[in-house]
Amino acid sequence: MAYLAPAEFVTKMVDAGESKLLMSTRDTLIRSYMAGAILALAAAFAVTVTVNTGNALVGAMLFPVGFIMLYLMGFDLLTGVFTLAPLAVFDKRPGATWGGVMRNWSLVFCGNFAGALTVAVFMAIIFTFGFSEAPNAVGEKLGHIGEGRTVGYAAHGAAGMLTLFIRGVMCNWMVSTGVVAAMMSTTVSGKAIGMWMPVMIFFYMGFEHSIVNMFLFPTGLMLGGKFTLMDYLIWNEIPTVLGNLVGGLTFVGATLYATHYKTGPKRKIA
């Protein structure tokens, strides 16, 4: 399992950010659509495992398979580009601008949402035999997840909103650590192991991931969850996106860039 030193993999992070900013609209949308779809399928898989085994840890241990697959296929999640794209601007790479960063984030958001929504519709059909009967046990679980993580936060007012935001921060601290961990190795096994650990932590701890939620909550709405579209947007998706942005960029991207790419001058001993 070949390991790259921090100075080497952080350089790869900056290069990746530049590549994403210069990518065509077509490729950005295709890659983000597929990323959203695969991660949504992994979430459906993890919830199914949790319901069938009664053990949330087993579901969390298996959820990273989706994240690993989409990364190895070169697809893009919003949480990842939150962390990587700004680094190209920090480094003043040719053509890298904040306008380009916002364009990339917007396109990836749209692609991720479309992909996750596609799988949400597919899974809702499966859970209800084409909407011809009540949801099965997994479908009922998805509806309850949506309720607890929207109106459940709303019931606590400002404290609930703060908790939601911090869970979003913590989520992308872990997920983006997984993205970076994949760059630490040059082998498939090394990348998979590096990604698996922090992604398992985020899922088991119940942190808020904007793209996973693009699947969970629309599915919950289609399956009769007792919350509304506005509940989902105001009391989950929007604060989660902001928390994911802060967590990934602050605790992973900017931190690694500052200490391993733009290293401070060494102390001079008198």
N, C-alpha and C positions, 0 to 999 in steps of 0.2 A: 504494500500500500504506500506508494510514493507520496511523500509529504512535501508541500511547498512552504517555505518560510513566510512569515507575515508580510514582509516587504514585497514578496513575489505575488502572493494571492491578492493583496490589496491593489497592486498594479493591474491584475486581471479584473478586479472590480471596476476600476476606472475605465478600462478598455471596454468592458461590457456596457457600462453606462453610455459611453460614446456610441457604441454600436446600436443601442436601442434608440437613441435620439436620431440617428441617421437612417433608420430602417424605414422602408416605404409604408405608406398607409395600408396598403393591401396586406403586406406580410404582418404588420403589427396587429391588424384585426383578426387575421386567421390564427395567429399564434395565441393571442389572448382568448379568442373564442374557445379553442381547444383546451387551453389551460383551465378556464372556468368550468368546462364540461367535465374534464377528468377529475378535478378536485371535487366537484359536486357528486360525482359517482362514488368517489372515495368516502365522502361524508355519508352518503346513503348506505354504503357498505358498513361503515363503522357503527352507525345507529342500528342497523340490522343485527350486527354481531352483539352489540350491547343488549338489545332486547332479547335475543335468542339465548344468550348465555347468562343474562342477569349481572354481568360483570363489566363495568365501564372501562376498567383498565385494559381488558382484552381488546375492546373496540379502539381505544387510544393507541395501543401497541400496533394495531394493524392499519390504522388510518394513514400513516405516512407513505404507504405503498403508492397512493395516488400522487402525492407530492413528488416522490422520487421519479415516477414515470414521466410526469409532465416536464420536470426539469431536464431529465436525460434526453427528451425529445426536442428540447430547445423552445418550449412554449413559455409564455410570459404571464405572471400574476401581477396584479396591481401592487401587492405588498412588496414584491421584489423590485419593481421599477421605482417605487417610492424611495428605496434605499440606494439604488445604483445610478439612476439617471442624473441626479443632481451632482454626482461626483465629477462628471465630465465638465460641468460648468465651473465647479470649484477649481478644477485643473486648467481651465481656460483652453480646452480642446477646440480646434477649429470647427466652427459651425454649431458649437454647443451654446445654447442660450436658454434663459428661463422660459421664453415663449415656446421653445422646442420641448422643454420639460413638461409644460402644461399640456401641450399637444399630445405628447406620449401618454401622460397620465389619463387624459380624457379618452383617448382611443382604447387604451388597455381596459379602462373601467367599462366602456361600452361592450367590448369584446367579451370580457369576463362575465358581465351580467347576462349577455345573450346566451353564452354557453351554459352557464349555471341554470338559467331559466328553461332552456331546452331540456336538460336532464330533470328539472323539477316537474315539468309537464309529463315526461316519459314515466317517471317514478310514481306520480300521482295516478296515472292510468294503470300501472301495474298494481299498486296498493289497493285499488278499488275495482279491478276488472273492468276498466273502461268507464269508470264513474257509474257503474250499474249496481254497486252495493256499498255498504259502509266501509270505511278504511280498515285495513287489518291492524294488527298490534303495532307494527312499525309505523304505519300511517298515523295512528293515534298518538304515538310517542312524538312524532314530528310536530303535530298540532300543539301538544303541551309544551314542547321546547319553545315554539314561537310565542306562546302566551307568557311563559315565565320570563322570557328575555325581551319583552316589550312592555306589556302592562305591569309586569313584575318590577321593572325598573321605575316605571312611571309612578307606581304606588309610593315610592320613596322620594319623589320630587327631585330637588337639586342633588341630594345625596345619591340618588339612583343614577342620575346623569353623570356625576363624577365617577361613580363606580364603573359604569359602562365605558367611559372614556379611558380610565386607567386599565381596564381589561383589554381594550383595543391597543393601548401602548404596549402592555406586556406581551400581547399576542405577537405583534410584529417584531418585537425584540427577539423573540424565540424563532419565528419563521424566517426572518432575515438572517439570523445566525445560521439557520439551516442552509440558506442560499450561499452564504459565505463559506460554510463548512464544505460544501461541494467543490469549491474552488481550491481547497487546501490539498486535494488529492488529484492524481492523474489517472487513477484506476476507477472502474465502475463500482467495485466493491467498496473502495474507500469513500467515494462520493455518497453512496447509498447509506453507509454507516453514519457518516457525518451529518447527513440530512435527517436521518431517522430520529436521532436523540432529541434535538430541540423541538421538532414538530410534534413528537409524542407528548412532550411536556405541555405545549400550548393546548393540545386537544383535551388531555385529561384534566387540566386545571380549569377548563371552561372559559378560557380567554376568548375574546371576540375577534373573529376573522371576517373581514368584509366580504370576501368571495364565498367562503363557506356559508355565510348568512344569506347570500344571494340565492342559494339553493334552499336552505332550511326554511326560510320564512315564506317565500312564495309557495313552496310545497305545503306548509302549514295552512296558509290561506285557502288553497284549493281543497284541502282535506277537512275544512271546517273548524280550524283554530279560532278561538274567541279573541281575536284582535283584528285591527283594521290595517289597511295599506298605510295610512298616515301614522299609525302606531309603529309600524315597521320602519318607516323612513325616519321619523323624528326620534323614536326611542330605541333605535338600534343602528340602522345602516349609516346615517350621516355621522353621528358621533363615533361610530366604529371606524369609518374611513379616516376621520381626523386623528383618532388615536393611533391607528396603524401607521399613518404618515409620521407622526411624532416619534413613535417607538422605533420604526425602522431607520429613519434618517438620523435621529439624535443618538440612539444608543448603539447603533451598528455602523451605518455608513460614515457619518461625520467623525465618529470616535476613532474608527480604524484609520480613516484617511489622515486625521490630524496627528496620530502618533506613529503610524508605520509608513506613511507616504510623504507627509510633510513633517518629518521628525524634527523636534526642537534641537537647537545646538547643544553639544555636550558641555558639561560643566568644566570649567578650567580650575584646576587645583593649584593654589599658590605654592 
